[in-house]
Amino acid sequence: MGEHATVTAKIPVELKERLKNLGVNVSRLIREALELEANRLEGERIRRLAEEAGEILQKISAEELVEAVRLGREGR
């Protein structure tokens, strides 16, 4: 996993005790929650960029796309 950074958060004492009594590994829970959130945000960003790319591509005619592909192939 490589290097690690420490993050801190303040939570109510009662919540910390409840989690401890339930046997929750808080460090693991936080890591997993942060990983899920990072994945969700990255997915949103990719979807947004794909939508923007689609909007741009819709403005280009089929003939222009075919010509661009043809020029790209000839350039190799």
HELIX and SHEET records of a PDB file:
HELIX    1   1 VAL A   13  ASN A   21  1                                   9    
HELIX    2   2 VAL A   26  GLN A   58  1                                  33    
HELIX    3   3 ALA A   62  GLU A   74  1                                  13    
END                                                                             
